Amino acid sequence: MAGRINDEDVKAVRDAVPIDAVVSEYLQLRNAGGGNLKGLCPFHDEKSPSFQVSPSKGLFHCFGCQEGGDTITFVMKVDHLSFSEAVERLAAQAGITLRYEEGGYNPAHQRGERIRLVEAHKIAAQWYAEQLATSAEAETGRIFLAERGFDQAAAVHFGVGYSPQGWDHLTRYLRGKGFTDKELVVSGLSQEGRRGPIDRFRGRLMWPIRDIGGEVVGFGARKLYEADTGPKYLNTPETPIYKKSQVLYGIDLAKKEIAKSSRAVVVEGYTDVMACHLAGVTTAIATCGTAFGGEHIKILRRLLMDNGSARVIFTFDGDAAGQKAALRAFEDDQKFAAETYIAIAPDGMDPCDLRLAKGDEAVADLVEPRTPLFEFALRQIVARYDLDTPAGRAAALDEAAPIVAKIKNSGAQHEVAVELAGMLGILDTQFVVRRVAQLARWARDGKGPQQEDRRRRPEQQWAESPRPANSGPALTLRNPVYATERELLKLALQRPELVAPAFDAYGVDEFTAPPYAAVRQAIAEAGGAEYGVQDPQEYLVRVREAAPDDTVRAMVTELAVEAIMRRTVDETYAGEQLVTVRRRAVARRLTDLQSALTRLGHSDPAQSAAIQNEMMILTRYDRALQDEGPSAL
């Protein structure tokens, strides 16, 4: 092992690299007064900046999570490095040669793992770029880029390269640079072959993926040859330095302009990022082989500073996959303080194709904010229903209202509720506004409709016992209400393909037993039954993790393993449970409305008319459920 770094050299590194210069590579800093700077803390989620940097003292401190220290401490914490690795990285930036107390100068092979893996990627990126520029074999890659409007200068700017078709060209090259076979496999640049490591990427166009600090941590590789039986795009696997959920392609080039303009454009692919930047949209970034998610949002929030004027514009293909990606993005919308928008070219072209067909101005025009993401998401939901029928409008409202209720800003929530009424064609706008506000209140207070109505119906009396609200399963399953709810939850956990996507439109309030309501909430937070269809194993893990306590977690486990009370479990049986639970929820709501109408008498004709209108809609919906079954859901 390398010895301890000389104290004088550590001090020289600390003095040579200003702390504000290092921190600003990861988040936006603004004047905090008194010579200090402030920003959103990279070590915990926060709404307003409590993270402060003192350039004169060379220190940082977060008043929210209490993290603090000097430049070296910051690099250690933000990139999960050891002390020596952090010093070595900063020394390399400052051009300082380090001395070690034991063993003199640090040999390359003794550096920390992360430093070694980053260095291997840096050398590989340079080598790939040289292959693209000079290799005769790489002509296929050069033609590919040219056909998409990218010349050699564009390739150089983005560091695009080419991996030769041979088995181990890069592996042998990196061995010659002193890297071990173990390092090459761990880095993801090589993989185990029959006779030792071989190149992971062969015969592909290569995009280096850099972290926010500008270091290459992985690659995205595009297939060029028909003989290549691999996927169209092949990314670096998860490694100690590459986590696809925590990197954004182009963030190193876009971060300063994102911070300056308080605007980010999220596109779908590497060539889309290139096209946007070359068209003057230098805030464009893309995910790397995964959906845009919470970790990506954290990166952007630190740059956008969560100010009210910030904008995040998503561009997605107009096809079904693109629409699904947009809806996934909307699920995370409320994690932004920024306004979120969606941009889809009228002819469905992505930015790369659009630039090629119509030029740079068309790309710049595409990403101008037009359609708020919430509006797009609601229209996609509403479009699935027949709005010419009261039952269709009621069902669409059931699915859309909970989404509007998640909007945290009460003013914006009210406006969107009014817009939703217009989308659905419901003339009584205030009815929709009240419904949304009610759902928001229940979510905020942790209540459901059965808790709102204190006149407990017989099947709810058990909840008033001394048991905890989420306790279970001390339920009388001879009660058909509880038995059906339990059966539906078992189907959602064990056979999600039979109840999705209809189940995901069911509110927590449609489960009268609090333990079952808690399980329904956990399923929703885990991505719903539709996620269970996509990834059954991860689905149950996520549902259990979403449970608020061990009691609910135990209930999830129990329902996931308990036998379904039917020998033949098929769509017909699942449909019966879905319809029964929904009809009982409708019946409870009608009872509540009739009671409210009786209490009103003739005191408020407008309110009475609104209640009667809702009762009419629900009665028709119940009749449709009775006559048409699951198709009416």
N, C-alpha and C positions, 0 to 999 in steps of 0.2 A: 504493500500500500504506500501511496505517496505520503510524505511527511506533512507536518503542519505548515501552513503558509506563513511566511515571514510577516511579523506584525507591521513593519514599516510599509510593506507592499499592500497590506490590507488597508492601512490608513491612506496610502496613495490612491488606491482605487476609490475609497469612500470620498476623498476630496476631489477626484478627477471627474466624477460623473454626477452632475447636479440631480438632486432627488426629483425636482419638478419635471426634468426632462425624461426621467425614467417612468414616473407615474403617468405622465401624459400620454405615454405609449399605450396605456390600458384604459384610461378614462378621461373624460373632458374635465378640465380644471378651470375655475373662474375665480375672479378676485373676491376674497373674503374679508378684505380690510386688514390693516395692520401689517401689511407685507405678506400675509398668508393667502393660500389658495384653497378652494373647496371643490368637492365633487361627490358623486354617489359612491359609497363604499363598495369595493370589489369583493369584500369578505362576508357581506351579509346583504340581504334585500332591504332596501329602504326607499321611502317615498321622497324625502327631502334630503339634501346633502348634509351629512354630519361628519364627513371624512375631510380632514384638513391637512395641508402640507405647508411646512415652513421652510422655504428655500434657504433662508439665512442660517437656520439651525441644522438643516439637512435631515429633518425628522418629519414623520407623518403620525397622525393620531386620529382614530375614529371615536367620536363621542357617543356613538350608538353601540358598537360591539366591543369597544375598548382595545382594539388592535392598534399597535403602534410600534415605532422603531425607526431605524435609519434606512438608507437606500438598499443596503444589503439585506436587511430584514424584509423589506417590501418584496424584493425579487424572490427571496426564499419562500415567502408565504404565497405570493400570487402564482408562482410557477411550480410550487412544491419541490423546491431544490434543497439540497444540503447547503451548509454554510460555504464549504469549499466550492461547490458547483456555482453558487450565486456569485462568489468573488471571481471565479474563473470567467464567467460570462461577462461580467462588468469589465474585467481586466481586458478581455478581448475587444470590447467596444472602445475602450480608452487607449488601446495600443500599449498596455503595460505588461512587461514580462515578469512573471511571478517567480519568486524564490521560495524554496521549501526548506524547513529546518533540518529535515532528515532526507537525504538523497538528492540535494541540489535542485536543479530545475525539474519540473514535473514532466515525466515522459508521457507521450500522447496516450499510450495504452492504459495509463493509470488514472486518467481523468474520470470524473463521476459518470454514471451511466447516461444521464440525460444529455450531458455535454457531448458525450461520444455519439449518441444517436442523432442529435441535431447536426453534428459535424458530418456524419455519414450522409445525411439527407442533403446538406449543403453541397457536398462534393458530387453526389449523385445528380442533383439538379443541374449543376454546371456541366457534367458529363452528358446528360441527356440533351441539354441545349446545344452543345457542340455537335452532337450526332445529327440533330435536326438541321443545323446550319451547314454542315460540311459533308455528311455521309450521302453517298449515291443511293443507298437503300432507302433513306428517309424522304426521297422524292415523293413517295405516296403521301406522306404526312404533309409535305409542303403544298401539294396539290389540294389536299383536303382543306387546309387553311385558306388557300387562295380562292377556292370555290365559295368560301363563306365570307370573303371580303377582307381577309387578314394577310397582310404582307409580312416580310421578314422583320420589319421594325416593330410591328405589333407583337410578333412572336417573342422578340427580345424583351419588349416592355413587360410582358406577362411571364417571361421565363419559360415559355412552352418548349418542350423538348421531344425527343423520339427515343424509344427503347428498341434496340435491334432485335431481330427475330431469333438469334441464337439462344442457346440454353443458359449460358453463364457469363456473358460479356461483362456486365456490371459487377457481378460477384467477383470475378477475377481482378477487375480493376480496383475494387475497394480492398480486396486482400492485399494488393500491391501498395495500398496506402496505409497498411498496418492494422486494418480492422479484422477481428476474429470472425470465424464462421458463426459463433454464438451471437455476436453483436449484429451481424447481418440478418440473421433470422428473427431476432428480437425486434429489430427495427422495422420489419415488414418489407424490406427491400429484396430480401431473398426468402426462399422457402425450401423446406427439406425435399430433396429428390432421392432417387434410388441410390445414387452414388455420392451423396453430399448435397450441399446447398446449390440451388439454381436460381436464376432471376425470377422474381415474381411477375414482373411486367416484361412482355416480349412482343415486339412488333406492334407497338401502340404509340399513339400520340400522348404526350405526358404533360399534365398541368401540375406544377408544384403548388401545394396547399400550405400557406403560411399562417402562423398564429398572429395575434394582434400586434406582437412585437416585431414581426417581420421575419421570423425564423421559419425555415421549411421544416414541417413536421410530418408531411405525408404527400401522397400523389393521387391524382385522378387520371385514369388511363382510358383512352377511347379506342375501341377496336377499329382496325383499318382493313383487315383482310377477311375474306369469306371463309378461309380455312381456319380462322380462329374460332373455336367452338365456345369460347368464354362469353360472358355477358357483354353487352354493348359498352357499358362503363364499369370499370373495375377500380375500386378504391383501396387504399392502404387499409389493412385490417386494424383493429383496435390494438394499440401498442402503449408503452409507458408514456409516449409523448403525443399520441394521436387518439383523440376521442371524437368521433364524428358528430356527436351531439353538442360539442363545445367549440367547433371551428366553423368559420364562415369564409368561403372562398372570396378573395378580393378585399377582406377587411383591412389588410395592411395598406392597401392603396387608397381605400375609401375613408378610413377613419377620420382623417383631418377634415375632409370636406363634410362628412356626416356631422361632426361636432360643430363645425363652423356654420353650416346651413340648417342644422336641426332637422335633417331630412335623410331618410334612408330608403333605398329602392331594393326590394327583395325579388330576385329573379330565380329561374329554375336551373340554369346550367352554366358551365364554364364559358361557353361561347357567347351566352347571353350577357354575362358580366363584361366580356371583352367588347362586345358590340355597344353596350351602354357607355362604357368608359370612352371608347373611341368616338362616340356620338356626343360626348360632352356631359353625359350623365355619370359623373365620377363618384356618385354615392351608391352605386350598384354593388350588391353582394349576392352570394348564393350559398345554400346549404350544400353539404357534400354527401350525397347518397342517403339522406334521411329527411324526414319531415321537419319543417320549421317548428321549434319547440321552446320549452322554458329556458334552457341553458343559452340558446341563441338570443332570447329576449334579454337576458341578463347582460350580455355583451353590448347589445344596442342601447339599453337603458343607461349604461354608464357613459356612453358617448352622447346620447340625446339629452341627458340631464333631466328627463321627465318634465320639461317645461311645456306649458299648454299649447304653444305654437308648433311643437314638433310634429312631423309627419312621417309615417311609415307607409310606403306604397308597395303592395304585393302585385306582381305580374304572374299570372298563371295562364296556361293554355286554356282555350275555350272548351276543350273536350271534357268528358265525364271525370277523368283523373284530375284535371286541373281544377274543376269545380269542387271535387272532394278535398283537394289540398287547400283550397280557399276556406272551406268550412272548418277544416282542422285548425287553420290559422286563426279563424274567428273564435274558436274555443279558448285561445290564449289572449284574446283581444284585451280583456280587462286587466291584464298584467302590465299593459302600457298606460302611461298617462298621455302618451302621444295619440293623435288622431290616426286611425288606420283606414286605408283606402285599398281598392282593388282596381287594377287596370288590365283589361282584356281587349286586344285588338279586334276590331269588328270581324275580320276574316280569320281570327284565331291564330294568327302568326305569332311566334315568339320574337323577342327583340332582335335576335340574330337574323332570322328570315326577313323581318320587317326592314332592317337596315339594308339588307341586300336588295330587297325589292323596291323600297321607296326612299332610302337615304337616311342620313343622320337626323334630319328634322322630324321625320316620322317617329323615330325612337324617342326623341326628346318630348314630342307631343304626347306619345302614348303614356308616359309616366307622370303626366300632370294629373294631380288628384281630381277625380271626378265622382266616382261612386264609393261612398263609405262602405267599409267592409261589412258592417252590421246590416246595411240595406241589402247588399248582395246575398248575404247568408240568409236573411229572412225571406227574400224572394225565392231562393232555391228551395226553402222549406215549404213555402206557401204554394209553389208551383206543383207540388205533389198531390194537392187536394182539388176536388171539384168544388169551386167556389160558387157555382150556380145553385148549390143546395145548402140549406141551413146546416145539415149534418156535416157537410164538407167544411163550411166556414167554422163551425164549432170545433171540429177536429183540428183544423189548421191553427186555430187560436190556442188550443190545448198544447200544441207542440211549440208554437212560436212565443207565447207569452212568458214561459219560464226563461227563455233566452233574453228577452228584453228586461226581465226582472233582475238579471245579473249585472246590468249596467249600473255602476256605482254612483255616478253623478245623477242626483235626483231630477235636476232640470232636463238633462239629456234623456233620462229614462222616460219622462213624461212626453217629450217631443217624439221620441221613437214609438211610444205606445200609440200616439195619435196617428203617426204614419202607418203603423201596423193596421189600425182600424181601416184606414183608407185602402191598404193592400187587400184586405179581406172583404171589403165591401160592407162592413158593419156600420150602419148609420149611427148607431148609438156609440159615439166615440168615447164618452165618459165611462161606459160599461167596460170597454177594453182598458182604459186608463186605470180604473179601480181594480180590475182583475190583476193587472201587472203590479200595481202597488201592493195588493194583498199578498201576492207571491213573494215580492221583495221583503215584505214585513215578516212573513213566515220564515224565509231564509235567514233573515237577520236575527230573529228571535229564536231560531231553532224550533219552530212550531210547524204544525200541519193543520189542515182544516178541522180534523177531529179534536185538536187541542184548542182551536179557536172557539168552538162551540162548547161551552161549559155544561150544556144540558146533555150529559152523556147518554148515548143510546145504550141499550143492554149489552151489545157486544163490546162496548168500550169501557164498561164499569171496572174491569180488572185493572186498568191503568191507574185507578185511584187508590190501589192498595199500596202498602209501604214499600213494595219492591222498587228498585231503581227503574227509571223510565225505559231504559234499554235492556232490561233484564229479560231473560228467556232461557229455555222455551216453556215457562210456566203458563202455557196457554191451553185452553180447552179445545182440542182439535176436533171434538165432536161438533163444535160450532162451525157450520159450513163456511162462514166468512173467513175465519182464520185458516181453515183447511185449504181453501182455494188459493188464498194469498200465499200460503207456504208452498203449495204445489207450483205456482207460477214462478216463485223465486228459485225453486229447485231446477225448473226448466231453464231459467235464465242463466244459472250457474253451470249446470251440467250439459244442457243441450241448447246453447244460445242460438244456433242456426235455425231452430224451430220457432223462436219468438222474436228474433231481430228482423227488421228494425222497429217493428211496432212497439215492443217492450220499452225501448228507449224513449218513447214519447209519453210514457206513463209518469205521472207526478208522484213524488214521495207521499203526498196526501192520499193517494189511492190505496195505500196499505194502512188499514186501521190499527193494527197492532204496532206500537212503537218499535219493538225489536225488528219487525219486518220492514218498517219504514227506514230504520237505520241501515239495514242491509241494502235496501233499494238505493239509498243515498250513496253507499260505498260503491255499488255497481256503477252508478252514474259518474262518480269521481274517478273510477278506474277506466273510463272510456266507453262504458255501456256494453250491452250484449253484442253489438256489432264488432267491438274490439275482440270479444271472445271468439267470434267466428274467424277473425284474422289470425289470432295467436292464442289458442286455447290454454297452453301452459302458462304463459306470462299473464294471461287474463286473471286467473285465480290468484296468482301472487299479488297482482296489483289491487284486486278487490280486498284481499286480506290486509294489505298495507294501508288501504284507504279507510279501513274501519277505525272509528274514533277511540275505541278502547278494547281491552281483551275480551270483554263480554260479547261485544258485537263480532269480534274476530272469531270467537268460538262458534257463534251462530252461523257465520259464513261457512266455516269448515264443516259444521254439522249438515247444513243444507246442501253443500257440495258433494257430500258422500251418502246422504240418506237416499234410499231407494224411492224412485218415483212411483206413485200409487196407480200404476197402469202397466199391464204386461206389454202391450204394444204402444210404444211412445212414438207418436207421429205428429204431423202438422195438424191433423184434425183434433187430436187431444189437446195440443198446445193452443190451438185457436179457441177451443172451448174455455180454457182457463183465462185467456186474454179477454174474451168477451164477457165472461162472468164477473171478473174483477172490475172491468170498466163499467158494466151496467150497474153494479152495486154502488160505484162511486157516483154515477149519474143520479141514482135514486136518492143517495144521501144529500146530494146538492139540491135536488128538487124539494126534498123535505125541508131543508134549511131555507130555501127561497119561499116556500109556502108559509113557513112560520114568520119570516120577515114581512111578507105581504099582509098577513093577518095583523101583525103588530102595527103596521103603518096605518091601516084603515084608509081613511080619506084625507089624511094629513098632508100627503105629498104626492100629488097625481103624477108628476114627472118621474119620481123614484119608483112608484108603483108600476108605471108603464115600462120602465127599464127592467124591472124584475120579471114582469109578465113576458117581455120579449125574450129574456134569457130562458125562462121556463119553456117557452114555445120551442126554442132552438134545441134545448136539451131533450124535450119530449120526442121531437122528430128524430133526433140522433139515437135515442134509446130504441125507437121503433125500427130504425134502420139496422141497429145492432141485432135486434131480435129476428128480423126478417132475413138479413143478408149475412149475418155472422161476421167472421174476421175481416171479410172484404170491406166492411163499413168502418173499420178502425181508422 
